[in-house]
């Protein structure tokens, strides 16, 4: 079965993503995006829209390019030597790769949560106020404290840490650290939050808390999440995109992807035949 | 036989035991159906025999070599004829030297008192007895070891753990050599210092403000009572080290940040070794660079802007020392900055911080314990540095905080006190040991402090 499906993909040279890649009122649009690491191509001709306030999940086998895809959205790939992005990626109609764009401003608008919790070796307070301080979002200490409390509340961490805001963020448990990172990301009021396998280093209870949080956050933010867990994608996302060997195979409402996948590769993956 | 011959003999015996025992274990294994029926590989049986054959014998030889001269000397001196019995410690050594010289044929035998000649003959015969007995003992012991090992050689004998244990102890012994050497240095300095503190009170030494170690050689000499206040020297040391750190820390740290964070891999491959070449230049070369190039340049520069800079100044010595220490700091800082996980940088960059904000607010604070540790180690190096200051800082012990004047440091004074002809019981010479002891204590405390800082913050952040 595996052999057959991979043959099918290779034969399909002019492959077109199946399903509902586009939407009417997109937050972000990607057209004909290719990504290269030096000579190696990691992503082939991806076309997709991300709608406002939606949660879109990226799934696929390891090395399929889903993390690379995510990191093109806030230009974190700039930090990788030899990485090149072709094609057009826009947010609210503005080209993210145009030379006029300010990366600093972009990253303030598109926040990111990483696979491994990476709080700075600072106090909980300094972790959350890091972004507001460098972007000058608060004029007084009172404003700053307000942002601190609001962000920690939104991340569901306030009650747990309100009495030890000045202790190091690295002293928290793994799940708390990850929620601290989410609080840190939303403290600068981004429009989009990118999450790169945010629960892969966490235990099931911490994972459940983060998933709960993602659902709540989707009321205010657009969220793109990469995950290895199909159950997680099914639980939190509105749409699901399936990547295979750098190609975007299928994008459809989550329920449909997991019940009636259109593409045979998607079906093979979600039924566990490979991945 | 001499010690070197004995050692060669032991090596030969050891190799012989190795091959014999290995062969025997193979012979034992054959009827059983191969070496898999032995507990250990045949080479372990060989090694076991070789170790048993050589190690106890070597150990005995070492002990014998340490003590045989002492014992023989004592025996010769107790057998000395009554009219030559020495009156004090000094004449004891004198007589002993004479006897040894006669015995070795350095002094002619004619015109020596018969008592001395007897003693010399006595010494010669004792030496012969000693050499023959050690040779016999060593060979017996080696043979006994080999026999013991052969006796134990059976298919189920656990030779491998036994050899491993010996190896472990050998490694431990090597580690101990370094530790005991340090202890030896400390004690030798300590005892001489105690002798010094008998003639100069410790309070006057540690807190005294004047340093002029000229003491009267003859009773009737005028005006040179000598004063041993170490404060001016330590102030000079601190001044020179401070100047050095003032130059080395910013430059070293910034070049490390550039290399670790900004430089692409091509620049890094060339720039880093180039910077480390600085560390390979001998300090004496830095010394004449400081004395012949930098110091006159600074003096002329000072003269042109109306400053009086003496031609041997703390500034020149400290400046060149700072240059010397740059690679030390940059290399250590580069290592700790590179060791800060990339996820920290990603986290900060993803918040919309620029690269320099990321470095200032996340990378440097995370790397700070390592950087501070590096700086502390660099400081203790600056304090102990000798050659540059000998050549460029001057000799006059002035109590000053002005880097434009010439100062002297602890290390310079130690060098001047101990070079040339010195009597070893005058406070002037012994002062060098007291200074060494104090310097050692200061750098030791600094190192402990540095290690403590590094440890403390490391625990907190990981």
Interface residues (C-beta under 8 A of the other chain):
Chain A: X74 X76 X79 X81 X103 X104 X105 X106 X107 X108 X111 X112 X114 X116 X118 X119 X120 X121 X122 X130 X131 X134 X135 X168 X170 X181 X184 X185 X188
Chain B: X264 X265 X341 X343 X344 X345 X346 X347 X348 X349 X350 X351 X352 X353 X354 X357 X361 X362 X365 X366 X460 X461 X462
